[in-house]
Amino acid sequence: MPDLATLALFCAATLAILLVPGPAVVFIVSRSVAQGRAAGLISALGVHAGSLVHVAAATLGISALLAASATAFTVVKYAGIAYLVWLGVRKLVRREGGEEIAEMPRQTGRRMFWEGFVVNVLNPKTAVFFLAFLPGFTDPEAGPVATQMLVFGLVWVVLGMASDGTYAMLSSALADRVRRSARARRRMDVGSGVVYLGLAAWLAGEKA
């Protein structure tokens, strides 16, 4: 099990990432705007049910890698740091494309749940992100890596539901502002880039 200090740091880093709107938030907000708050909450449930699949895959994959080679496990951690740096730089240099919150047709709750689930499960970027993010907080000397990653993954899902649920509740006002203001979208990108780079720097310092 991870110690309380590491778990607290993980929660802080997770919230810093989750609070910057990304594709999942846009999807949830779009549903909430089209069919109300309940639709947004159902979509959020579907998205994070998909997150559980990625958490399980990352946990099994990294654990198997550690069992095979401690050196390979270290390489994966540093590759994860490099990936976070790439995400941060990409956000900072991204040009405004004038994207808007898309209008969506009305659907049943079951359809919205499974759509959110499939959208997240089939997103390779989400899989790579979990493989990059979770190992950075594990410590082979603190116990089984699989258990640590599972705990971190479940904490991510709980915090993600809280964050995305809040966006679903407040989505009408948020969607209007983001749709009207290119400056607001640019600020979100810059904020996200700073978060990714800061997290990568912190994880790199921990390995020194």
N, C-alpha and C positions, 0 to 999 in steps of 0.2 A: 504493500500500500504506500502511496506517496505521503510524505509528511505534510503537516498543516501549512508550513511556510511555502512549500512548492505548490500545494493546491491553491493557496491564496494568490500566488503569482500567476498561476494558470488561469484562475477566474478573472483576474484583472486584465490579462492579455486577451482572453476570449471576449470579454465585454468590449474592450477597445476595438476589436475587429467587428464584432456583431453590430455595434452601434453605428457603424458607417454603412449606409445602404448599399447593397450589392444586387446581383441579378435575382436572388431569391426574394429579397424585399420588394423589388419591382414587381415580381410575379404576384406576391401576396397583396400588395397595395392595389394592383390592377383588379384582382378578384374582389377585394373589399369595396373598391369604388364602383364596380359594375353591379354587385349584388348585396352589398352591405357588410357589416362587421363580421357576422357569423360566417359568411363565405370566406373572408380573409382568414379567420381563425381555423376553419376546416382546411384551407390550403396550407396554412402553416403546419398543421398536424401532418399532412401528407409529406411536405418537404422534409420534416425532421424524422419521420418514419424512414424516409430514404437515407437520412444521415446515419441512422442506426446501421444500415447495411454497410456504409463506408467505414464506420467505426469498427464493425466486426471484421471487415476485410483487412483494414490496416492492422488491427490487433493480431490477427492470425499470421499475416504476412511478415510483420516486423519480428514477431516472436520466433517464427521459423528461421528468419535471417540471423537473429542473434544466436540461436542454437547452432547454426552452421558456422558462423564466423563473427567474432567480436569486432574484428577489423572492418568487415563489411557493414556491420551495424553502425560503426562510427562514420563510415563513408556516407551512409544514408542520412545520418544526422546533419552532416555538413552540406550534403546535397539539398536537404530541406532548408537550411539557412540560405543557400544560394537561390533557391526558388522563391523564398520570401523577399529577398533583395530584388529579384526580377519582377515580382508582382508590384513592389513599391515603386520602382523606377518606371514601370509601364503605366501605373496610375498617374505619376507626376508628369509624364510627357504626353499623356493622352490628349488628343485634340477633341474639342467639343463637336459632337456630331449632330446635335439638334434632335436627339432622341426624345420621344414623348412616351408617356404612359399610354399603352395601347388599350383600345376599347375591346372588351371580350364579350362573347355571347353568354347568355344565361345558361347555367348548367346545374345539375343536381348535386347535392352534397357529396354523394359517393363518387361521382365523376370528378369533382374538384379535388377530393382527397387523393384519388389514384393518379390524377394528372400531376399533382404536386409531387407525389412519390416517384413517379416515372421520370419526371423532369430532373429531379435531384439524383436519382440512382444512375441515370444514363449520362450524367455530366462528368466527363473524365477529369475536369479541372477540380471538382470536389474531391474525387478520389485522391488525386495527387496532393491536394492541400492537406488532407488528413494524414497522408504518409509523410508530409513535410513537417507538419505542425506538432503532432502528438509525440513523436520520439524525442523532440527537443527537451521535454520536461521529465523524461524518464531517467532513472538511475539504476543500472543493473545490480548495484550493491544494495539497493533499498528493498529488493524483493523481486518477484517475478515481473518481468516487463509486461507480459500479457495482462496481468491484473492492473498494473498502473495505467496502461493505455486504455483499458476498458473503463476504469474509473474516470479518467480524463475525458474520454469520449462521451460517457453518460452525462458528465457535468456540462460538456459543451451542448448537448441536446437540450438539457433542462434550461440552460441560460439562453439558448437559441429560441426556444419556445417562448420564454418570457419576453425577449427582445422583439421577435417577430410578431408576437401577440399584441405587444404595445403598438407596433406599426399598423397592425390590422385595425386596432381600435381608433387610431388617430389618422387613418389613411386618407380620408377625404381632404383634410387641410394640407397634409403633406404632399399628396399627389398634385393638388392645385399649385402649390408653390414650386414644386420641382418642374411641373409642366411649363409654367410661365417663365421661370428664371434659369437662363443658361449659366449665370454666375453661381447660383446655388448648386447646380450639378457639378460645376468645376471645383467648387469648394469641397464637395463630397469626395471627388477624386483625389484632391490634394491631401485631405485629411486621411483618406484610406492609405495613400502612398506613404505618408509619414508614419502611420501606425505599423505598416508592414516593415519598413526600414528600421524603425525603432525596435521592433520585436526581434528582427534578425540580428541587430547589433547586440541586444541583450543576450540572446542565445549564444552568439559567438563568444561573448565575454565569459559566459558560464563555462565554456569548453576550454578556456585558456589555462 
